Amino acid sequence: MKQLAPARVSRGMLLPEVRTFGDQLKPYVICSKHPSGAVSVALLPRVTVESGIIHTKAEVELQLEEIIDIPVGIFGQLDRLIIHFKQLITSPFEVWAQDLAKEEAINITDQISLESQSLIIPGGLVDELCGGSHLPGVVVKLILI
């Protein structure tokens, strides 16, 4: 029996762009925008008869209208997350992140990149925030200061 499913699913926002490197099997990528503005993106493992559960890291790009004061939940292993947005950020800002299994957020401004209207979050940072968990989950928020 062969089972099929869409590789990308979105609700309330555009489909994400997903890239892997080499011949890697792309993860399932699910993203959603809540009416409150909160966004989430999850990279889910694939399962094959030959290899079992496969956690493939991928580069994911999201398109958002806004990013300021919008919580973004990030779940799963990724190579990097690129969030494109329409707002032009001209004021000083900070980016905060919190492992969902911890009580406290930390300032990650120096560990991310803001290029024009794109926020770039390295996957290694997400892994580090979650102590190397194979199922990381963090929330990230850009705020003006």
C-alpha distance (Angstrom), angle and dihedral (degrees) to the residues before:
residue distance angle dihedral
M1 . . .
K2 3.79 . .
Q3 3.80 120.7 .
L4 3.79 123.9 -160.5
A5 3.80 133.2 -168.5
P6 3.80 135.4 168.9
A7 3.80 112.0 -90.4
R8 3.82 93.1 -144.8
V9 3.78 128.6 36.9
S10 3.80 128.6 175.5
R11 3.78 136.5 178.3
G12 3.79 122.8 -162.8
M13 3.81 93.7 -2.5
L14 3.79 143.0 57.0
L15 3.78 120.0 -72.6
P16 3.80 112.9 -91.2
E17 3.79 121.8 -113.3
V18 3.80 111.4 -123.4
R19 3.81 127.9 -164.4
T20 3.77 131.1 178.9
F21 3.75 127.7 -178.6
G22 3.77 125.8 -115.1
D23 3.79 118.3 -14.6
Q24 3.79 95.4 -31.3
L25 3.79 118.4 143.7
K26 3.81 108.8 -114.4
P27 3.80 116.9 -118.6
Y28 3.77 121.1 -121.6
V29 3.82 106.6 -96.3
I30 3.79 119.7 -156.8
C31 3.81 122.7 -177.8
S32 3.76 134.7 174.2
K33 3.78 140.9 179.4
H34 3.79 116.5 -147.4
P35 3.84 118.0 -145.2
S36 3.84 87.2 -111.0
G37 3.83 87.8 63.2
A38 3.81 97.0 -106.7
V39 3.80 113.3 138.9
S40 3.78 132.2 -157.5
V41 3.78 133.4 -171.0
A42 3.79 125.7 -172.8
L43 3.78 129.5 -171.2
L44 3.79 106.9 -155.4
P45 3.80 126.2 -164.5
R46 3.78 124.6 -109.8
V47 3.78 122.5 -129.0
T48 3.79 122.4 -146.2
V49 3.78 131.7 175.4
E50 3.80 90.8 -127.0
S51 3.81 100.2 46.8
G52 3.80 106.4 17.9
I53 3.80 115.6 -146.0
I54 3.82 113.1 8.5
H55 3.82 120.7 -165.3
T56 3.80 103.3 -166.0
K57 3.79 119.3 -173.7
A58 3.80 113.2 -135.2
E59 3.78 140.6 177.3
V60 3.81 108.8 -115.0
E61 3.80 127.0 -166.7
L62 3.80 122.9 -162.3
Q63 3.81 128.4 -170.3
L64 3.82 115.0 -144.9
E65 3.77 134.1 171.8
E66 3.81 93.5 -140.6
I67 3.79 137.5 13.6
I68 3.83 105.1 175.8
D69 3.83 111.9 108.5
I70 3.82 91.2 -8.7
P71 3.81 114.5 132.1
V72 3.81 112.4 -134.3
G73 3.80 117.2 -162.8
I74 3.81 114.4 -153.1
F75 3.80 119.8 -165.9
G76 3.79 129.5 -180.0
Q77 3.76 136.6 14.8
L78 3.78 117.4 -45.4
D79 3.77 138.9 171.3
R80 3.79 90.7 -142.6
L81 3.79 140.0 -32.9
I82 3.79 119.8 -134.4
I83 3.80 115.8 -166.6
H84 3.81 114.5 -166.6
F85 3.80 116.8 -163.8
K86 3.80 138.4 175.2
Q87 3.80 98.0 -129.8
L88 3.79 118.0 98.1
I89 3.80 109.4 -137.7
T90 3.79 109.9 -147.4
S91 3.82 98.7 151.5
P92 3.80 126.0 80.3
F93 3.80 111.4 -87.8
E94 3.77 144.0 -178.4
V95 3.78 130.6 -150.8
W96 3.79 118.0 -144.7
A97 3.80 128.1 -168.3
Q98 3.76 135.2 -172.6
D99 3.77 131.7 -167.7
L100 3.80 102.8 -128.8
A101 3.81 89.4 -132.5
K102 3.82 92.3 58.4
E103 3.80 135.3 70.8
E104 3.79 101.0 -132.6
A105 3.81 138.1 60.0
I106 3.80 121.4 -140.4
N107 3.79 132.0 -152.4
I108 3.83 109.5 -107.3
T109 3.81 97.7 170.5
D110 3.82 92.7 119.8
Q111 3.80 92.0 49.8
I112 3.81 99.2 54.1
S113 3.81 132.6 60.7
L114 3.77 129.7 -128.0
E115 3.79 110.2 -162.8
S116 3.78 115.1 177.7
Q117 3.81 102.2 -56.6
S118 3.80 98.0 -15.5
L119 3.79 129.6 94.8
I120 3.82 112.4 -154.4
I121 3.80 119.4 -159.5
P122 3.81 116.6 -173.8
G123 3.79 115.3 -133.8
G124 3.79 90.3 -135.7
L125 3.80 88.4 63.3
V126 3.81 91.6 54.5
D127 3.82 89.5 49.4
E128 3.81 90.6 48.7
L129 3.81 93.0 49.6
C130 3.81 89.3 53.3
G131 3.79 96.2 45.7
G132 3.79 94.6 -109.3
S133 3.81 94.0 -57.7
H134 3.79 114.2 169.0
L135 3.83 86.6 -137.5
P136 3.83 104.0 46.4
G137 3.79 122.3 180.0
V138 3.80 124.4 -176.2
V139 3.76 138.8 159.2
V140 3.82 118.9 -139.8
K141 3.79 128.3 -166.3
L142 3.82 132.4 -176.9
I143 3.80 113.3 -149.8
L144 3.79 132.6 -178.7
I145 3.81 115.9 -122.5
